[in-house]
Amino acid sequence: MLNWLIEPLSFEFMRGAITTAILLGILCAVVGTYLIVQRMGLLGDVIAHAVLPGLAIAFFLGIDIFLGAFISGTLSTFVITWIQSQSRIKVDAAMALVFSGFLALGIMLITLLKSKLDLHQFLFGDILGVTTDDVKRTVIITVIVLTLVKLFYKELLFYTFDPLGAQASGLPINLIHFGLTGAITLTIIASMQTVGVVLVVSLLIGPGITAYLLVKELYQMMHLAAVLGVISSVTGMYISYYLNVPSGAAIVLVVSVLFLLALFFSPTQGIFTRPKMAHQRARLFSQFKSQKTK
């Protein structure tokens, strides 16, 4: 058993990949918690695909592609807000339109600019190919985002559950909204190398909604989601190593399995364990037992 755990760590690329996976498991879980409680889970998917035009343009101009991705991803949220404020269109419809529009623009730009950008890598990830610079970038992003969340936790909590009250109390809600958007975009950029933009939403939302079924308080949800994110990431990496399957897909499948376990067996909200269901099972069991004794 010990050899099974240690063997992958003997390779430098696996050590870097597992380190990155642990960092992103924590980062995605914490940031994704805010998306869940605001009922804005689709926003992560929108930003994840909206980075493609920025990647294509930055690669063509020869500048840092992650800077281009950040600008493009942030711009998509401003477009959503602008559409929502200037029309009767609901936010979910605006997000769906921006999602498809930015994705189409990204694919078009990659084709027209004859970019040699590895689209497959960004769509599906390649965590085994992370470099030392990638690990350092992930560490920096994780430390910055988690530090800001810690420093402004009370303000974020107030804004998340009562934005109108936060505005009335004088909090700079536009700045808070921009900060959350920036954190989500940075998280997605850091995760592109790991699971890719197609699967990053699962890592953002999965641990959070699993924790949501198990605990009640936001801070408990964030801590438990981070633990579940780390478990999913590390377990997925080991599955990928021993079964020779794509790492991103393996991580996401573990996230999904943990969610299903919570959905079925959560002590308070599980389908099979909630009080009403437990009472019904007990009644059926007693009826079966009485019939058997007759």
C-alpha positions as a Markdown table, in Angstrom:
| # | Residue | x | y | z |
|---|---|---|---|---|
| 1 | Met | 0.0 | 0.0 | 0.0 |
| 2 | Leu | 2.8 | 2.4 | 0.9 |
| 3 | Asn | 4.7 | 1.7 | -2.3 |
| 4 | Trp | 1.4 | 2.3 | -4.2 |
| 5 | Leu | 1.3 | 5.8 | -2.7 |
| 6 | Ile | 5.0 | 6.6 | -3.0 |
| 7 | Glu | 5.7 | 5.4 | -6.5 |
| 8 | Pro | 4.1 | 8.3 | -8.4 |
| 9 | Leu | 6.0 | 10.8 | -6.2 |
| 10 | Ser | 9.3 | 9.4 | -7.4 |
| 11 | Phe | 8.7 | 11.3 | -10.7 |
| 12 | Glu | 9.3 | 15.0 | -10.8 |
| 13 | Phe | 6.4 | 15.7 | -13.2 |
| 14 | Met | 4.0 | 13.9 | -10.9 |
| 15 | Arg | 5.2 | 15.9 | -7.9 |
| 16 | Gly | 4.6 | 19.1 | -9.8 |
| 17 | Ala | 1.2 | 17.9 | -11.0 |
| 18 | Ile | 0.0 | 16.7 | -7.6 |
| 19 | Thr | 1.2 | 20.0 | -6.0 |
| 20 | Thr | -0.7 | 22.0 | -8.6 |
| 21 | Ala | -3.8 | 19.8 | -8.2 |
| 22 | Ile | -3.8 | 20.3 | -4.4 |
| 23 | Leu | -3.6 | 24.1 | -4.8 |
| 24 | Leu | -6.3 | 24.2 | -7.4 |
| 25 | Gly | -8.5 | 21.9 | -5.4 |
| 26 | Ile | -8.5 | 24.4 | -2.5 |
| 27 | Leu | -8.7 | 27.5 | -4.7 |
| 28 | Cys | -11.5 | 26.3 | -6.9 |
| 29 | Ala | -13.5 | 25.1 | -3.9 |
| 30 | Val | -13.3 | 28.4 | -2.0 |
| 31 | Val | -14.1 | 30.6 | -5.0 |
| 32 | Gly | -16.8 | 28.3 | -6.3 |
| 33 | Thr | -18.6 | 28.5 | -2.9 |
| 34 | Tyr | -19.4 | 32.2 | -3.6 |
| 35 | Leu | -20.8 | 31.3 | -7.1 |
| 36 | Ile | -23.0 | 28.6 | -5.5 |
| 37 | Val | -24.6 | 30.8 | -2.8 |
| 38 | Gln | -25.2 | 33.5 | -5.3 |
| 39 | Arg | -26.8 | 31.0 | -7.7 |
| 40 | Met | -24.4 | 32.0 | -10.4 |
| 41 | Gly | -22.8 | 28.7 | -11.2 |
| 42 | Leu | -23.1 | 29.2 | -14.9 |
| 43 | Leu | -20.9 | 32.3 | -14.7 |
| 44 | Gly | -17.9 | 30.1 | -14.2 |
| 45 | Asp | -18.7 | 28.3 | -17.4 |
| 46 | Val | -19.1 | 31.6 | -19.2 |
| 47 | Ile | -15.8 | 32.9 | -18.1 |
| 48 | Ala | -14.0 | 29.6 | -18.7 |
| 49 | His | -15.0 | 29.8 | -22.4 |
| 50 | Ala | -14.8 | 33.6 | -22.7 |
| 51 | Val | -11.0 | 33.4 | -22.2 |
| 52 | Leu | -10.5 | 31.9 | -25.6 |
| 53 | Pro | -10.5 | 35.1 | -27.6 |
| 54 | Gly | -8.0 | 36.6 | -25.2 |
| 55 | Leu | -5.8 | 33.6 | -25.6 |
| 56 | Ala | -5.9 | 33.8 | -29.4 |
| 57 | Ile | -5.1 | 37.5 | -29.6 |
| 58 | Ala | -2.4 | 37.4 | -26.9 |
| 59 | Phe | -0.7 | 34.5 | -28.7 |
| 60 | Phe | -0.8 | 36.3 | -32.0 |
| 61 | Leu | 0.6 | 39.5 | -30.5 |
| 62 | Gly | 3.4 | 37.6 | -28.7 |
| 63 | Ile | 2.4 | 38.7 | -25.2 |
| 64 | Asp | 1.6 | 36.7 | -22.1 |
| 65 | Ile | -1.4 | 34.5 | -23.0 |
| 66 | Phe | -2.7 | 34.5 | -19.5 |
| 67 | Leu | -2.9 | 38.3 | -19.5 |
| 68 | Gly | -5.0 | 38.1 | -22.6 |
| 69 | Ala | -7.2 | 35.4 | -21.0 |
| 70 | Phe | -7.7 | 37.5 | -17.9 |
| 71 | Ile | -8.8 | 40.6 | -19.9 |
| 72 | Ser | -11.1 | 38.6 | -22.1 |
| 73 | Gly | -12.7 | 36.7 | -19.2 |
| 74 | Thr | -13.3 | 39.9 | -17.2 |
| 75 | Leu | -14.7 | 41.6 | -20.2 |
| 76 | Ser | -17.3 | 38.9 | -20.6 |
| 77 | Thr | -18.8 | 39.6 | -17.2 |
| 78 | Phe | -19.0 | 43.3 | -18.0 |
| 79 | Val | -20.9 | 42.4 | -21.2 |
| 80 | Ile | -23.3 | 40.3 | -19.2 |
| 81 | Thr | -23.9 | 43.1 | -16.7 |
| 82 | Trp | -24.3 | 45.7 | -19.5 |
| 83 | Ile | -26.9 | 43.5 | -21.3 |
| 84 | Gln | -28.8 | 42.9 | -18.1 |
| 85 | Ser | -28.8 | 46.6 | -17.1 |
| 86 | Gln | -29.8 | 47.9 | -20.6 |
| 87 | Ser | -32.7 | 45.5 | -21.3 |
| 88 | Arg | -35.3 | 43.2 | -19.9 |
| 89 | Ile | -33.2 | 40.1 | -20.6 |
| 90 | Lys | -32.6 | 38.0 | -17.5 |
| 91 | Val | -29.1 | 37.2 | -16.4 |
| 92 | Asp | -29.2 | 33.5 | -17.3 |
| 93 | Ala | -30.2 | 34.3 | -20.9 |
| 94 | Ala | -27.4 | 37.0 | -21.1 |
| 95 | Met | -24.8 | 34.5 | -19.8 |
| 96 | Ala | -25.9 | 31.9 | -22.3 |
| 97 | Leu | -25.6 | 34.4 | -25.2 |
| 98 | Val | -22.2 | 35.7 | -24.0 |
| 99 | Phe | -21.0 | 32.1 | -23.4 |
| 100 | Ser | -21.7 | 31.0 | -27.0 |
| 101 | Gly | -20.6 | 34.3 | -28.5 |
| 102 | Phe | -17.2 | 34.5 | -26.9 |
| 103 | Leu | -16.6 | 30.8 | -27.6 |
| 104 | Ala | -17.4 | 31.2 | -31.3 |
| 105 | Leu | -15.2 | 34.4 | -31.4 |
| 106 | Gly | -12.3 | 32.5 | -29.9 |
| 107 | Ile | -12.5 | 29.7 | -32.4 |
| 108 | Met | -12.9 | 32.1 | -35.2 |
| 109 | Leu | -9.8 | 34.1 | -34.1 |
| 110 | Ile | -7.7 | 31.0 | -33.7 |
| 111 | Thr | -8.6 | 30.1 | -37.3 |
| 112 | Leu | -8.2 | 33.5 | -38.9 |
| 113 | Leu | -5.0 | 34.4 | -37.1 |
| 114 | Lys | -3.6 | 31.0 | -38.1 |
| 115 | Ser | -2.6 | 30.6 | -34.5 |
| 116 | Lys | -0.6 | 27.5 | -33.4 |
| 117 | Leu | -2.3 | 27.7 | -30.1 |
| 118 | Asp | -2.9 | 24.1 | -28.8 |
| 119 | Leu | -6.7 | 24.4 | -28.4 |
| 120 | His | -7.0 | 20.9 | -27.2 |
| 121 | Gln | -4.7 | 21.5 | -24.3 |
| 122 | Phe | -6.7 | 24.5 | -23.1 |
| 123 | Leu | -10.1 | 22.8 | -23.6 |
| 124 | Phe | -9.2 | 19.6 | -21.8 |
| 125 | Gly | -6.0 | 20.4 | -19.8 |
| 126 | Asp | -2.7 | 18.7 | -19.5 |
| 127 | Ile | -1.6 | 18.7 | -15.8 |
| 128 | Leu | 1.2 | 16.3 | -16.4 |
| 129 | Gly | 2.8 | 18.9 | -18.6 |
| 130 | Val | 3.0 | 21.6 | -15.9 |
| 131 | Thr | 6.3 | 23.4 | -15.6 |
| 132 | Thr | 8.0 | 25.0 | -12.6 |
| 133 | Asp | 6.7 | 28.3 | -13.8 |
| 134 | Asp | 3.2 | 26.9 | -13.9 |
| 135 | Val | 3.5 | 25.7 | -10.3 |
| 136 | Lys | 4.8 | 29.1 | -9.2 |
| 137 | Arg | 2.0 | 30.9 | -11.0 |
| 138 | Thr | -0.6 | 28.7 | -9.3 |
| 139 | Val | 1.0 | 29.3 | -5.9 |
| 140 | Ile | 0.9 | 33.1 | -6.4 |
| 141 | Ile | -2.7 | 33.1 | -7.6 |
| 142 | Thr | -3.8 | 30.8 | -4.8 |
| 143 | Val | -2.1 | 32.9 | -2.1 |
| 144 | Ile | -3.4 | 36.2 | -3.5 |
| 145 | Val | -7.0 | 35.0 | -3.8 |
| 146 | Leu | -7.2 | 33.2 | -0.5 |
| 147 | Thr | -5.6 | 36.1 | 1.4 |
| 148 | Leu | -8.1 | 38.5 | -0.1 |
| 149 | Val | -11.0 | 36.2 | 0.8 |
| 150 | Lys | -9.7 | 36.0 | 4.4 |
| 151 | Leu | -9.2 | 39.8 | 4.7 |
| 152 | Phe | -12.7 | 40.7 | 3.3 |
| 153 | Tyr | -14.7 | 37.7 | 4.4 |
| 154 | Lys | -17.3 | 39.8 | 6.3 |
| 155 | Glu | -17.9 | 42.1 | 3.4 |
| 156 | Leu | -18.1 | 39.3 | 0.9 |
| 157 | Leu | -20.5 | 37.4 | 3.2 |
| 158 | Phe | -22.8 | 40.5 | 3.5 |
| 159 | Tyr | -22.6 | 41.2 | -0.3 |
| 160 | Thr | -23.3 | 37.5 | -1.2 |
| 161 | Phe | -26.5 | 37.1 | 0.9 |
| 162 | Asp | -27.8 | 40.7 | 0.8 |
| 163 | Pro | -26.4 | 42.8 | -2.0 |
| 164 | Leu | -29.1 | 45.5 | -1.6 |
| 165 | Gly | -28.4 | 45.7 | 2.1 |
| 166 | Ala | -24.7 | 45.9 | 1.4 |
| 167 | Gln | -25.2 | 48.8 | -1.0 |
| 168 | Ala | -27.4 | 50.6 | 1.5 |
| 169 | Ser | -24.8 | 50.3 | 4.2 |
| 170 | Gly | -22.2 | 52.0 | 2.0 |
| 171 | Leu | -20.2 | 49.0 | 0.9 |
| 172 | Pro | -18.6 | 49.4 | -2.6 |
| 173 | Ile | -20.6 | 46.6 | -4.2 |
| 174 | Asn | -19.3 | 47.4 | -7.7 |
| 175 | Leu | -15.7 | 47.0 | -6.4 |
| 176 | Ile | -16.7 | 43.8 | -4.6 |
| 177 | His | -18.3 | 42.4 | -7.7 |
| 178 | Phe | -15.2 | 43.2 | -9.8 |
| 179 | Gly | -13.0 | 41.6 | -7.1 |
| 180 | Leu | -15.1 | 38.4 | -7.2 |
| 181 | Thr | -15.0 | 38.4 | -11.0 |
| 182 | Gly | -11.3 | 38.8 | -11.0 |
| 183 | Ala | -10.9 | 36.0 | -8.5 |
| 184 | Ile | -13.1 | 33.7 | -10.6 |
| 185 | Thr | -11.1 | 34.6 | -13.8 |
| 186 | Leu | -7.8 | 34.0 | -12.1 |
| 187 | Thr | -9.0 | 30.7 | -10.7 |
| 188 | Ile | -10.1 | 29.5 | -14.2 |
| 189 | Ile | -6.8 | 30.7 | -15.7 |
| 190 | Ala | -4.9 | 28.7 | -13.1 |
| 191 | Ser | -7.1 | 25.7 | -13.8 |
| 192 | Met | -6.8 | 25.7 | -17.6 |
| 193 | Gln | -3.6 | 23.7 | -17.4 |
| 194 | Thr | -5.1 | 21.1 | -15.0 |
| 195 | Val | -8.6 | 20.2 | -16.2 |
| 196 | Gly | -9.1 | 22.6 | -19.1 |
| 197 | Val | -11.9 | 25.1 | -19.7 |
| 198 | Val | -14.4 | 22.4 | -20.5 |
| 199 | Leu | -14.1 | 20.6 | -17.1 |
| 200 | Val | -13.1 | 23.5 | -14.8 |
| 201 | Val | -16.7 | 24.3 | -13.9 |
| 202 | Ser | -17.0 | 20.9 | -12.2 |
| 203 | Leu | -13.9 | 21.6 | -10.1 |
| 204 | Leu | -15.4 | 25.1 | -9.3 |
| 205 | Ile | -18.9 | 23.9 | -8.4 |
| 206 | Gly | -18.7 | 20.2 | -7.5 |
| 207 | Pro | -16.9 | 20.4 | -4.1 |
| 208 | Gly | -19.0 | 23.4 | -3.1 |
| 209 | Ile | -22.4 | 21.8 | -3.8 |
| 210 | Thr | -21.2 | 18.6 | -2.1 |
| 211 | Ala | -20.3 | 20.6 | 1.0 |
| 212 | Tyr | -23.6 | 22.4 | 0.8 |
| 213 | Leu | -25.4 | 19.1 | 1.3 |
| 214 | Leu | -23.4 | 18.4 | 4.4 |
| 215 | Val | -23.0 | 21.6 | 6.4 |
| 216 | Lys | -25.1 | 24.8 | 6.9 |
| 217 | Glu | -22.7 | 27.7 | 7.6 |
| 218 | Leu | -20.7 | 29.4 | 4.7 |
| 219 | Tyr | -17.3 | 29.2 | 6.5 |
| 220 | Gln | -18.0 | 25.4 | 7.1 |
| 221 | Met | -18.9 | 25.0 | 3.5 |
| 222 | Met | -15.7 | 26.7 | 2.3 |
| 223 | His | -13.5 | 24.5 | 4.6 |
| 224 | Leu | -15.2 | 21.3 | 3.7 |
| 225 | Ala | -15.3 | 22.1 | 0.0 |
| 226 | Ala | -11.5 | 22.8 | 0.1 |
| 227 | Val | -10.9 | 19.4 | 1.7 |
| 228 | Leu | -13.2 | 17.7 | -0.8 |
| 229 | Gly | -11.4 | 19.5 | -3.6 |
| 230 | Val | -8.0 | 18.3 | -2.4 |
| 231 | Ile | -9.3 | 14.7 | -2.1 |
| 232 | Ser | -10.8 | 14.8 | -5.5 |
| 233 | Ser | -7.7 | 16.2 | -7.1 |
| 234 | Val | -5.2 | 13.9 | -5.5 |
| 235 | Thr | -7.4 | 10.8 | -6.0 |
| 236 | Gly | -7.9 | 11.8 | -9.7 |
| 237 | Met | -4.2 | 12.1 | -10.2 |
| 238 | Tyr | -3.5 | 8.6 | -8.8 |
| 239 | Ile | -6.3 | 7.1 | -10.9 |
| 240 | Ser | -4.8 | 8.9 | -13.9 |
| 241 | Tyr | -1.3 | 7.5 | -13.1 |
| 242 | Tyr | -2.3 | 3.9 | -12.6 |
| 243 | Leu | -5.1 | 3.5 | -15.2 |
| 244 | Asn | -3.4 | 5.7 | -17.8 |
| 245 | Val | -6.5 | 7.9 | -18.3 |
| 246 | Pro | -6.7 | 11.7 | -18.8 |
| 247 | Ser | -6.0 | 13.5 | -15.5 |
| 248 | Gly | -8.7 | 16.2 | -15.9 |
| 249 | Ala | -11.5 | 13.7 | -16.6 |
| 250 | Ala | -10.4 | 11.5 | -13.6 |
| 251 | Ile | -10.4 | 14.4 | -11.2 |
| 252 | Val | -13.9 | 15.5 | -12.4 |
| 253 | Leu | -15.3 | 11.9 | -12.1 |
| 254 | Val | -14.1 | 11.8 | -8.5 |
| 255 | Val | -15.8 | 15.1 | -7.8 |
| 256 | Ser | -19.0 | 13.7 | -9.3 |
| 257 | Val | -18.8 | 10.5 | -7.3 |
| 258 | Leu | -18.4 | 12.4 | -4.0 |
| 259 | Phe | -21.4 | 14.6 | -4.9 |
| 260 | Leu | -23.6 | 11.6 | -5.6 |
| 261 | Leu | -22.6 | 10.1 | -2.3 |
| 262 | Ala | -23.6 | 13.3 | -0.5 |
| 263 | Leu | -26.8 | 13.5 | -2.5 |
| 264 | Phe | -27.8 | 10.0 | -1.5 |
| 265 | Phe | -26.4 | 9.7 | 2.0 |
| 266 | Ser | -26.1 | 13.2 | 3.5 |
| 267 | Pro | -27.3 | 12.9 | 7.2 |
| 268 | Thr | -29.8 | 15.8 | 6.8 |
| 269 | Gln | -30.4 | 16.2 | 3.1 |
| 270 | Gly | -29.6 | 12.8 | 1.6 |
| 271 | Ile | -32.3 | 11.1 | -0.6 |
| 272 | Phe | -32.0 | 7.9 | 1.4 |
| 273 | Thr | -31.3 | 9.4 | 4.8 |
| 274 | Arg | -33.5 | 12.4 | 5.2 |
| 275 | Pro | -36.0 | 12.0 | 8.1 |
| 276 | Lys | -39.1 | 11.6 | 5.9 |
| 277 | Met | -37.4 | 8.9 | 3.9 |
| 278 | Ala | -36.0 | 7.2 | 7.0 |
| 279 | His | -39.5 | 7.1 | 8.5 |
| 280 | Gln | -41.0 | 5.7 | 5.3 |
| 281 | Arg | -38.3 | 3.0 | 5.2 |
| 282 | Ala | -39.0 | 2.0 | 8.8 |
| 283 | Arg | -42.7 | 1.8 | 8.1 |
| 284 | Leu | -42.2 | -0.4 | 5.0 |
| 285 | Phe | -39.8 | -2.6 | 7.0 |
| 286 | Ser | -42.3 | -3.0 | 9.8 |
| 287 | Gln | -45.0 | -3.9 | 7.3 |
| 288 | Phe | -42.8 | -6.4 | 5.6 |
| 289 | Lys | -41.8 | -7.9 | 9.0 |
| 290 | Ser | -45.4 | -8.2 | 10.1 |
| 291 | Gln | -46.4 | -9.9 | 6.9 |
| 292 | Lys | -43.5 | -12.3 | 7.2 |
| 293 | Thr | -44.6 | -13.4 | 10.7 |
| 294 | Lys | -48.2 | -14.2 | 9.6 |
